[in-house]
Structure formats: C-alpha cells, structure tokens
Amino acid sequence: MQWRKCLVLPLLSILGGCSDRVTPVLHEPAEAARLAIETYDANADGVIGGSEFEESPALASALERADLDGDGNLSEQELQSRLEAYQTQSQRIGTIIRLQHGRKPLDGATVTLEMESFLGDGLPVYQGAADRGGKVTLTRNGESAPMVPVGLYRVRIKRIGSDQETLRGCEIADDVPGVNSVVFDAKRR
C-alpha cells in the first residue's frame, strides 16, 4: 500500500484529468512483477528470457538495469526490485522521440506509447506523428504531452501507407542513458 501512496497519488495528478476519463490505477511492484511473469513467461520456468522478450520489448529494454544476477533473464524478484526503484525517481520525464528508417527520418509515421498492461489499469496512451525530421510531438487525449511518466512502454510505429506496425520497447526512467532523446528505428531490431 505504501507504493500506491508514494507513486500512484502523485501520478493521478499527472495522468488524471477530466472526470469522464478513466483514472489510472498502478499495481504495487510485487503485483506488477507477478503479472509480468504470468503474462510473458511462456515456458513457465519462472523467468522471462530468450524469445519471451519478443512479446515484451519494453522488458527487453530494461534488462540491463533489471537483471541483477546477470543471467540474461528477469525473475519476479528482479522485476519487483526494478519497479520499486521507480519510487525514488522523477514522476515524469521530458523525452524527445525521433523516428527513423535506417538513418533517414521517418516523416509522417505515427507512434503510440502504451505503458505495459501489467503495470496497472486505465493507463494513459501517448500518440504522435513524426515531422520531416522524424521528431514526434506526443499528445494524450489531444493535448500536448511533453513529459511522460516513468515506466515500461510498448512502442508501436506505423509508416504512412502501410498496414504493418513495428513494435519496439522503451523504459522511461531517470537512470536510463539517453532517455531525454530516444530514437526508434523502424528498420532495425
């Protein structure tokens, strides 16, 4: 319950809004970690690893900071520890997002950032379109959103004239190198 008081209440003021919107509810770190394992541990070995990261590129993006024993997998305890670390970090982080294909800006492509569902219910979704230089201005519910909450995000990129989406992952946190300027390449994995 302490996590909810420390993190959820401040986030409600950030993420909340008009009364007709769903109020986000974040799970406590232990519950979120349990749900992540339940969701992504396809072989039921108690950890997320190997090809299981393909289903959650957001967790793959956090592996370097969350894999405390260095075995290349994420256990429930490691995930819980990483989520608890968010409590000591900024609530929101200003992040510039750029989209590219190879080394070229991905003009007009759209991007959607969704917090991983195991983190809570009613979580915000951020969207934007790349300008000629590939820079994306994020919005939430039609309003500018230059800062996003700390967390793990599924990133969906869709090019103009294509029905296919490219899925990437991103961890937004103070201790993520380069978090203030993130480049997503729709060509490379």
N, C-alpha and C positions, 0 to 999 in steps of 0.2 A: 504494500500500500504506500510505503514511503516514496517509491519510484513514481507512482501516479501523482502524488502531491508535488514532488520536486519537478517533474518533467511535463506531465500532462496538463496541469493547470496553466503554466505559462504558455504551453503550446496552444491551448484552446484560445487564448487571446490572440495568438498569431494566426492560427489556422481557422478559427471560427469566423463568424460573420453574421449575416442576416439570419433571422430566426427560421427562415424557410430552408436553410442549408442543414445538412447532416452534421452533427457535432462529432468531430473525431474523438475516438477513444483508443489510446495506446495501451497495448498489453504490457504488463510488467516484464522485465527482461527474462525471468525464468519461464514464463508462459510463452513469450515470443520465441525463445530458443526451442522450447518443446514443440511448438507448432512448425517451426522451420524444419526440424528433423522429421517430424511426421509428414510434412509436405514433400520434402526433397530427398529423403533417404530411401531411394527406390529399392535397394538390395537389403534393407533392414539390418545393416551391420552396426547401427548406432552412430554413424558419422556421415557427413556429406563429403564426398570426394570424387575424384576422377570425372567420369562423364556426367555425374549428377550435377556438376556445376553448370552444365549446358542449359539446364532448366532454370537456373537462378544465376545469371551473370552478375547480379548485384552481390551475391555472396562470394562469387569468384573474385570480384574487385576488392573485397575486404580481406581476402585470405592472408595476405602479407601481415596485416595488423592483428588478425583474429586467431591465427594458427599458432598458439602459444608453445606447443611442443615441436613444431617444425616438421610434422609428418605429412603435410600436404592435404590434410583432411580437417574438417571442422566438427568438433563434438558439441554436444548440447552445452556443456560447461564452458567451452571456449566461446561459443556464440553468446551465452549469457554474460560472460565477462566483457565481451566487446560491447554489447548493448548497455551494460552498466557504465562503461567508460563514457558513453554519450552524456551522462548526467553531469559530468564535470566540464563539458564543452559548451560552446555557444549554442543558443537555441536555434538561430538561423544563420546562414552563411550566404553572402553575396557571391554568386557564381556566374561567370560569363561562359556561355556554351557556344561552341562553334561546331558546325557540321562540315564534313568534307568527304570526298570520294577519292581515295589515293591522296594526292597532295593538292587537289583542286577543291575550292569551296563548293558546297552543295547548295547552290542557290535555289530557294523556293521549297526545299524539303521541309517536312514537318517533323516535329519531335514531341513526344509525350513522355513525361516523367511521372511514374507512379511509385509510391512507396510500396515496398514488398508487403503483401497482404498479411503475412504472419505478424507484422508489427502492430496491427490494430484494425479497427473498423471505422468506416467513414473517412478514410484518409484522403487528403487532397490530391488532385491531379493537376499537373502543370503542363501547359502546351505552348508551342510557339512555332514560327516558321523562320527559316534562315533567309537573311538578306543576301545581296550579291556577294558579299564577302564571307558568307557562311555563318555570320553571327546571328544568334537566336535571342529574341526578347521573349522571356517567359511570361505567361499570363495564367491566372487562376480565376475561373468564372468571369472571364472577360476583362479582368483588371490586371494591371501590371504587377508582376511578382519578381522583383529583382533579387529577392532573398528567399531561400528555401530552407525548410527545417533540416536539421541533422538527421541522417538516416540512410537506409539502403533503398536504392531506386532501380526499377526496371525502366529502361530507356528504349522507346520504340521510335525508329526512324523510318519515314516513308518518303520516297522520292516522288517528284511530280511525274504523273503519267504512269506510275507503277502501282500495281495492286499488292506488291510484296512489301513486307516490313522487315527491317533489320533490327534484331534485338541485341541490346547492349546492357551493361550494368554499371552502376556508379554508386560509390559510397561518398556521401557528403558529410564531412566531419573536419574539425579543426586540425587533426593530426594527419590528414591525407595530403601528401605533397601535390601541389598544383591544383588544389580544389577550387581556387578562385578563377581558374581559367581551364575549362575542361573541353577537350577536343574529342569528338566521336567520329570515327572513320567508318563509313558505311561499306567500304570495300574490304578492309582488313578485319580479321578476328582478333 
